[in-house]
Amino acid sequence: MNKHAGPVNGTRTIVVAEDEELIRVFVCQVLIDAGFEVVEVGGADDAVVVLRARARDIHALFTDIHMPGSIDGMALAHLSQRTWPWIALLITSGQARPRTDELPKGSRFLPKPYHPDHVVNHLREMLTA
């Protein structure tokens, strides 16, 4: 679990839960460059630990669906929506294509492969709504 500070104080904090290290590092750097503070985790179990400890400081969760551990990213997103409803949810997958009714209320799905600008734009839109 790594925490990266963005370039601007008071920025929004995003938890990035992605088990593929190269994708996680890349997305985290894109978000940092966009001015977000990022907490990166390699799976849903680690994300739950971060959310339980820091939920009041977290503004959004960006999670892959398929990850190893006791829960996957979709279960993580549903848990987050039920427990910490103020946290915006952006869900991604290169394999799954969930139906709208399978997604937590208010969340968005972004299929892989995605353009990094789409991640930033979705999160900015969600956090200003």
C-alpha angles and dihedrals in degrees: 000000000000130000120207123189119222122228097258127062115237094027124150118272120230126190110213112201110187127139095201101087098204092051092045094050092046095049091045091053091048090052093046090050088051090056102260127132108235134205109191124202132175098223149006094267091059090045090056090053091052093045093049091050100040110016094131089058096046120093102176144010121213109192140172114224101223112059134136120254140071093308134024128228094268092054088046091053092049091047090050093049092051097042104031105022094172091067112098114229126216112177126192140182140167091204111030125065103191121201117243091252090056093058123085113261112276095012127124131220122217115186122220131275092052133167111248091233089061090059091051093044094049092049093047091049093047093048095049095046 
